[in-house]
């Protein structure tokens, strides 16, 4: 292989100077990251520092210098959209040359591509089905019911979440001991995991976690040494995007593949690792130098997005984290406006203020599409939505139901899945009586019982039982007709365009007619969605390719086509940028999340702080942080104190505003006007100023009597509002 590369590099015409023009657009650290091609490299790419430019330029440089053919590069991204963008940008840098044949995609899509080739080594055939999350839960529920487990006490979705975390950690059923799951599912969850995996194999299916888990199993097995050696010869260079978000399984898969040439370049930002709740392991990036001795660390610190005030404010917050490799962003965009910190009386006042500020920004010619409200928790959006409606401000909530998760789309996909893969029990069960065919639950249970007894799938159970008298004549006729239809559609797969075939399946099955006859207000929209599904299939080369795309991506862009304010969670905002960003709800317990801190301690707090960093660095020109003194949560009013993250903001880079007398200190002491802080030094509350039995006044709850003192927290029996716990700084002697 090395001889082939050497020959390619020496016998091909040398690239012209113009071929390397992309290097001239890079700053020195970016260029170093592009030109350091050999050996392990970690590129610490801060927010807005041109990470994508570096990745694409590095790929182009590998090809331009003759170091590798496209097929000898493994490039891993976290979304298909990022992969497609990278492919297009590299082609542009290469002067429009074709870069087909390389291994570029997400962890799951690349692992699926490998597993299709080696499926037999884990007891599957190459045309296995990839189950979506809904089908995974339904399958586990069936298994739990067969084990006589209470699915109300032990929700299948929650139990599936535990199994997914095991797979994220590359743990097979054999590696899980009963004690590892405690009392989950009455102590039976490890056994359920074993049955679940066996059931998947029986129906020739995988879930998302299996794609990596099966490949790790194959690559680690000494009996399959030739498979790993083949990939070592194949992949001369490995590039990984968003390395800080990798989980244990992704990390193990990469480590196995990188043992060959040892030319691995990982790009990421330890300060933006915010997905620990879904298995991401920040330790992967922090221990890169241990994993790859002699690794070179390159820091990208010049930010091309935000002003200096925004960057300094963000850095002051993230610098409090211990678990980081360290870097400090800077910009040539000038100081810009200071970050606004605003304290308000309650959540409703906060929403009013945000609405008013957005109207002010509009008057300053800001486009609504360049304004975002980023919340920590989903329930926070309600007050902003109501206020925007009142003000007539167009908005959209990002992260609502997605196209491929709608009921009619899932039904249509089930028809297509069974056409491609007859052994797909879950898809067949979903539509066996949709539209209604007179096939009830009892019939389905009879079919499943027969299948379990004989070790066969639902399709084959129908084939067997329709040849006997076990089923009623009408049911037998209906089931035989359904299987005949699928056999007919299957026979057409190689004779007609797959989009036309899909349309024919939906028509001949009666599914389209069912919605045409439906008189509910939703029916017309469902029909339009089905038509859009069929039209969207045309860009894929086959029905199989389309179904795999849906299973792996499930990613629909909600574009209203109008100028709207974006409302989303901080998690959903990663990778985005806006001219102006509002960050409401910076209060202890809400942000940082009390649940996160309770469950994960310091590790949870540091991830919350990284969320704050991500939120601030989404802003190009203007950032607003706000907190409320009182907030209704889960039906109850609570007295809130500003987040510790507010106290970590540097006074020289922020402009502080507050309702008069709202907040006078935890570590920030506010003056009587509530406009600027007098000092940033920690000043403990004088709890000796209050005694039990003392009468006090609170602006919200009125008069009351102190019944207990806990540091700077007072338990007060109010005359009108009952007993409340409030901060001592919110009350005064009556």
N, C-alpha and C positions, 0 to 999 in steps of 0.2 A: 504493500500500500504506500509506504513512504517513497519508494522508487517512482510510483505513479505521480505522486504529488510533485516530487522533484522535477520529473520530466515536464509536467504541466507548467511549472514555474519558469523553467529555463527555455523551453522550446516555443512557448507562446510569445507573441510580440509583446514587448514591454509596454505597460500602460503609459499613456501620454500624461503630461503634467496636468492636463485638464481632468484626468480621471481622479485626481486626488484633491480637486478644488474644494471638496467638502471639509477638508482639514483646516482650510483658511478661515472658516466660519466659527471655529471652536476656540474657547478660551484655553489657557495652558493646562489646567487640570482635566478639562474635557478631552483635550488632545492626547494627554498622557493616558487616559482611560481607553481611548480608541487605539492607540499605537502599542500599548502593552499587551501583546497578543498571546504570549506564551506563559505558561504557569498559572497558578491560581491567583485571581484578582477579585477583590471586593471593592465595588464602587459605592461609597456612601453618598447617595444623591439626595440632598435636601429638597424640601418642597420648592417647586418652581425653578430648579437649577438646570433644566434641559436634559433630563434623564432620557427621554425618548430619542432626542437628537443623538446622544452618545450611543445608545443601543443600535440605532439604525446605521450610524456612521461606522461603528465597530463591525457590524455584519458586512457592510459594503467593503470595508478595508480588508477583511479576511478573504473576500472573493477577489478584490482588485489586486492584492499582492500575491495571489496564487497559492495561499496557504491551504485552501480547501475548496472542494466543489460544494455547491449548495447541499447536496445529499449527505455531506460529511459534517454538517453543522446541525446541532440540536438546539433549538431556541424555544424557551418555555415562557409563556405569558399566563396571566390569570384570567383573561377573557378572550373570546374569539374576536371581539372587536379590536382589541389591542394587537392581536396577531395579524389581522387583515391590514390594519393601518401600518404596521411595521413592514409587511410585505410590499405594500404600495410605495412606501417611502424609500426602501432599499432599492427597488426597481428604478425609482426616479433618480437616485444618486448614481446608479449604474448606467445612466443614460438610456433607460428604457429596455435594457437587456432582460431576457427572461431569467428568473431565478426559481423556476419550477423544480420540484423534486426534493427540496429541503424539508427537514423535519421541524416545522414551526407550528405551534399551537398551545393549547392549555395542557396542564398536567393530565387531565382526564382524557382529552382527545388523543394525545400522544400515547398514553398508556393503553387506550382502547385499540389504537392502530397496532401496537405491539401484540396485545392479547389476541387479536383476531388471527395473528400468525401462529401463536403458540398455545391456543386455547386447549388443545388436546392434552397438554401437560398438566392441566388442572381439572380435567374431566368435563370439558365443555367442547362444543363444536364451534367452528368459526363464525357461524351466523347467529350467535347468542343475542338475546334481547337485553337492552339496558333499561332497567325499571326506573321510573321516576319516583319521587318521594311519596306520592299518594299511593302508588301500587305497593311500595315497600311496606307502608303501614297496614294496608289491607291484608297483605300476605301474613304479616306478623300477627295481626288480629285473628286470622283464621287458625293459626297455630296455637295461640293462647286459648281460644275457645275450645279447640280439640283437647287441650290440657286441663280444661275445666277451671281456668283462671278468670277471676273477676276483672273484666276489661274496664269497668267503671272505677274500680279502686286503683288498678294499674293501667293507666291509659296507654294503648299501643303506641301512640305517637311519642310519648315520653320514653317508653322502653326502647323504641327505635332510635331515639336520640342517644341513649347510652351505647347501643351497639355501634352507631356511627362513630362515636368518640373512640371506641375500641379500635375500629378500623382506621381512624385517623392516626392512631398510635401503632398501626401495623400489627395488631394483635389478632391472631387467628383463634377460632374456638378452642383449639387444643392448648392455647397459652392462657386461657382464662380459667381460673379456679372458682368454684362455687363461692368461696369466701370473698372473692374480689367484688362481688355484686351485693354483698350484705343481704338485706331482706327484700331487695327489689324483686317484684313478681313472686313473692313468697319464697325467695331464695332460688328460684328456678330460671333466672334470666340467662346464665351461662348455657344451660341445657337448651333453652329456647333459641339461643344464638346458633348452637350446633344444628338443631332441626331446621332453622331458617336457612342456613347455608346449604344443607342437604337438599332442601326443597328447591332452592334456586338452581342447583345443578340438575335436579330432576326435570325442570322445565326449561333447561338451557338458557339461564338468565343470570345477569349480574346486577348489582346496584352500583352506585357511583364509587363507593368505597372499595368494592371488589376490583375495580379496574387497576388500581395501584397495588392493592393487597395481593392479588393473584400474580402480578408481575414481580413483586418483591419475592414472593414465594418461589417463583420460577428461577429468578436470577440468583437467589441465595443457595439453591439446591446444588450440591456438588455434582449430582447426576446430570445437571443441565449446564455444566461448565462451558460447553461449546456455544451455548446461546449467549452467555455473558461475554465470552471472548469475541463473538461475532459483532456485538454492539460496541465493544472496545475498539475493534478494528474500524468499524463504520464511523463512529463519532470522534473526529479529531478535535472538535471544539464544542463546548457547551456554554450557552448563555442563558441566564435566568433573570427574569424581571420580578420585582416585588418580593425579593427573597425574604424580607422580614415577615411575610404573611404565610410562609410555608409551615405545614404541620409535620409531625414526625414521619408519617408515611412518605410524604413528598420528599422530605430530607433524605430518608433511607434510599429511595429510588434514585435520587440524584447522586448520592455518594457511591452507590454501586456502579453507575454508569461512568462516573468521573474517574474511577480507579485506572482507567485505560491510559489515555494521553495526559491526564491531569491538567488539561487546559480548560479550566472552568472559570467563567466570569459571572459573578452574581452582583446584581444591582439592586439596591434597596435603601431604606431609611429606617434605622432603628427607632427614630423618634416618631414614626408614623405606623408602628405596629399596634393595631387596634382591634384585631379579630381573635383575641384569645378565647372568647366565648364560643367560637366555632372551630377550635382546635389549633389555631396558629400558635407557633412556639417561638417567642422572641429570642430564646436561647440559641436558635439555629444561626442567626446572624451574629450574635455576640461572641460565639465560640468559633467563628470562621477560621481564625488564625490557628486554633488548636487542631481543627479538622484538616486543614490544608497547610502544613508547615511550609514556611518560606513565602506565604501569601503576601501579596502587595495590597495595601490599603490606600485607596485614592479618594479624597474627599472633594465633593462638588459643593461649594459654599456660596458661589455668586448666584443670587436669586434674580430672575428676570420677570418676576410677577409683582411683587409687593414693594411698598415704600419702606424706608428705614424704620420709621416709628412702629409699623406693624411687625416687622421682623424682630426688632429689639424687645417688643412686648412679648412675642411668642417665645423668644429665647429665654427671657427671664423666668417664664413659667416652666419650660421643659428642663431648665438647668437644675431644678430641684430633684429630678429623677437620678437615682444611683445607677440603674441598669441601662447604661447607654455608652456608646463608643466616643461620643463627643465631637461636636462641630458647631460653628456659629455662622449663620447666614448673613450676608451683607448684600447691598444693592447700590446701583448707580442711579436709581430712580429719584433720589432726593429724599428729604425727611418726610414730606407729605403731612397729612393731617394726623393729629394724635388719635389714639384709640379712645373712644368715648365709653366711659363706665357710668351707668345710670342706675340708681336705686329708686324703686317705686313702691307704692303702698301695697298693691296686690297684683295678681295675675291679670285681672281685667285692665288695670291701669297700665300695666306693661304692654298689653296688646294695643291699647289706645295710643300709647307713645310710639310704638313701632309703626303703626299705621300713619301717624302724623309725620314721622321722620321719612317714611317712604314717599309721602306726598311732597315733602320738602326736596327730596332727592330728584323727584320727577321735575320739579320746577328748575332744578339745576341741570336738566337735560340728561339725567341718568335713565337708561332704558330699564324697564321692569325686568327684562330677561337677564339683566346683569345685577339683579338684587336677589339675595337669598336669606331665608330665615332658617337657621340650623338649630334644631332642638335635641336635647339628650334623650327624651322619652316621647313616645308617640302621642300620649294623651295631651301633651302640651299644645298640639296643633289646633285643638278645637277653638280656643279663644281667639287665635289669630285668624282662623277661617271666618268665624262670625264677624270679627271686626273688618276684615277685608271685604266681606259681602256688604256690610253696612256702608263702607266708604266707596264701594264700586271699584275696588282694586282687583284686577284680574290676577288669579293665582292658580297654581296647580300643586297638588300634594304628590311628591315623587315617592314611589314605592307602594302604590295601590295594587289591586288585582291585575295580574299580567295576562296578556292575550292568550298564551298557551295554557293558562290555568283555568280558563273559563269552561264551564260544563260542556257546552256544545262542541268546543274544540277538543276536549279530552275524549269525548265520545267518538268523534271523527277519527282521531288518532288511534283509538283502540281498534276500529275497523281496519285501518291501514296496517297496524302492527300484526293483527292476526293474519292478514293477507300475506305479509312477508314471513311471519314466523308462527306456524300453526300451534306450536307448543306453548305459546304465550297465554297461560291460564288466566292471568289477571285481566288482560285485555279482553279475552273472550267472555269471561264472566261479566265484565262491565256492560257489554252490549248484547248479551245473549237474549235479553228480553227488552231491548231498546232499539226500535219501537216495540211496543208490547206485542208479544207473540203467544201469550198464554203459557209461558214457561216460568213457573213459580219457584220460590226458594226451596221447597221440598224436593223438586226435581234436581236442582243444582246440587243440593246436599247429597242426593242419591248418587249423582255422577261423581262427586268428589270422594265419597266413601268407597266407591268401586275403584277409583283411580288410586287411592291410598293403599287399598288392599292388594292391588296388582302392580303398584309402582309405575303407573303410567300417567300421562297428562290428561287434562280435561277433554281436549280434542279427541284423543284416542279412546277415552271412556265413552264418548258419544258414539264413536264408530262401532264399538263393541256392543253397547246396550241397545242400539237401534236395530241390531240383528237378533234381539231376543224379545221376550214378552214382559220384561221387567218394567217397561214404561207403557203408559196409555197410548193407544194407537194414534190419537191426534198429536200428542207430544212427540212421538217418534217421527211422524210425517214432517212436523215443523222443524225438528232438529236436523233431519236428513236434508231438507230443503236448504237450511242455513249452511250446512257443510258443503253441499253442492254449489251454492253461490260462491263460497270462498274458493273452492277448487276452480270454478270458472274464472273468477277475478285473477287468481294466481296464474292461470294459463295465459291470460292476456298481458301479463307483466312484460314479457319480452316482445310483444307485438304492437304496443301503442305507447304513446307518451305517458309518463307517470302522472302528470297533472290531470290529463284527460281520464286516465284510469281512476284516479281518486274521485273525480266528479261523477264518473259512472257508478262507482261503488256506493257513494252517498245517495245517488238517485235510486238505483236498483234495490238497495237495502230498505228503502222506504224512510230513511232518516230525514232527508230533505222534505219529503211530503208531510212527515209528522209535524215539522215546524211551520209548514205552509198552512196546515189545518189548525194550528194552535191559535187561539184567540187572545192570548195574554198580550199585554203591551210590550213584553220583552221579545216576542217571537220575531218581528221584523229585524231587529238588531242581531238576533242569533243567526238568521239567514244570511245577513250581510257578512257576519264574521266567518261563516262557513265558506262563502264565496271568496273572501279575502285569503283564507287558508289555502284554497286550491290555487288561486292566482300566484300566491307567494312561493309555491312549490317549483315553479318553472325554472328558477335560477339554480336549482340543484340537479346534479347529473342523474340521480336515480331516486326511487322511493326510499331505498335503504339509506342513502346519504342524507336525505331530508329527515328521516326519523332519528338518525343518530345525531344530527344537528339539534333537533328539538330536545332530545334527551340530555344532551351535554350543555346546552346553552340556556334554554328557557328564559331568554332575555329580550324583553320587548320595550322599545323606547316609546314613552308616552309623550308625544309631541302634539300640543294643541294647535300649533300653527299661528298662535297669537303671542303678543308680548305679555308675558306673565311673570309674576314673582314666584320663585321656587321655594317651596316649603318642604323640608326633609329632615331626617335625622342626621346627626354628625357622622354616623357610620356610613350613611348613604352618600355623603358629600365628598368622601375621599377621592382624589383625582380630579375634582372639579375646581373651578375658580370663577369669581364674580368681582365686579367692581366694588360692590358694597355688601357686607355680610353682617347680619344681626345674630347675636348669640345670647338668647334669653335663658332665664332659669338657672343662673349661676348661683345656686344656693346649696349649702351643706345638706347631704342626704339625697338631693336631686342630681346635683353635679358638683363634686363626684357622687356617683351612685352609692347609696348606703349598702344596697344589696351586693354590689361588686366588691366593696371593701369588706363586708362581713364574710363573703364566700372565699375571697382570695387574698385578704390582708394587704400587705404592702405591694404585692404584685398587682392586685386589683387597682389600688390607688394609682400606681404608676401608669397603668393602661388608661385610666380615666384622665390623667394629666396629658398623656399623648393625644387623647381625643380633643382636649382643650387646645393643644398645639395645632392639630389638624384644622380645627375650626378657625382659629385666628389666621392661619396661613392660607385660607381659601380666599382672603380679601386682597384685592389689588390696590385700592385707593382708600377705602374707609371700612373700619370695623367697629361694631358696637357690642358691648357686653352689658347685660342688664340682669338685675335680681329684684325680687319682690320681698317685702317684709312679711307678707302673709300670703298663703297659697292654699287653694282648695285642692286636696289630693284624695282620691277615692272617697269623695263625699264628705270629707271633714276638712275644716279649716285648721291650718297649722301656722304657728309663728316660725318664720324662717330666719336664718342668719346667712350673710353672704358667704359664698364658697371660699375656701382657703385659696383657690386659684385667683380670686379677686385680689387677695392680699399679696399674692406673688407678682402681680403686675408692677412694673417699675414706674414710680411717680413722674419721672421726667419724660415718659413717653405716653402718658395717658391724661385725659381730661375727665375729671370726676364730677358727676352731678348726682344729686339725691334730693328726694322730697325732704323738706326741712325737718330735722329731728328724727328722721327715719332710722338712722344707724350711726352710732357714735363709737363703735370700736369692738373689734376682737383683737386684731393686730393693726387695724387702721382706725385712727381717731379723727372723727369728722368734726369740723367746726360748726358753729350755730347756723351758718347759712347753708351748710350741706353742699357747698360748691367745690371746695378744694380741701385736701387733707392737711392738717397742721403738721403732722409727723407720720412717719411710717414705722416708728419703733413699736415693739410689742408693749402694750400697757395693760396689765391685768385689771379686771373689773374689781372695784372695791366692794366686795360682797358684805363687808362689815357695815355698809351703809343701810342694810336692811336686816330686820329681825323677824322671827316668827310672830304672827299675830298682828303685824304692822299693816295698816291700811294704805293701799297704793292705788294709782290710777294708770290705766292703759288706754291709749287713744282708740283702739279697736273694741276692746271688751269692757271698757268703763271701770267702775270702782270694784275693788275686791280686797281680800285679806290673805296675806302670805301664810300658808300652812306648812311649807317645807322649803329648805334652801339646799341646793346641790351645786356648789361652786358658784358659777355665774348664771345658773338656771334656777328659776323660782316657780314653785307650784302655788298657784293662786286660786282661791275660791271666789270667782266673780259673782256679783249680785245678779247679773242677767245672763251671763254666758256659761255658767257652770265652772268646773275646775279645769284650768289650763296650765301647761308648762310653757313659760316664756323666758326670754333672755332678760337679765336685770337691766340692760341698757334700754329696754323698750318701756320701762315703767318709771314712775316718779312718786315720791311720797305724797299722799293725799293731804 
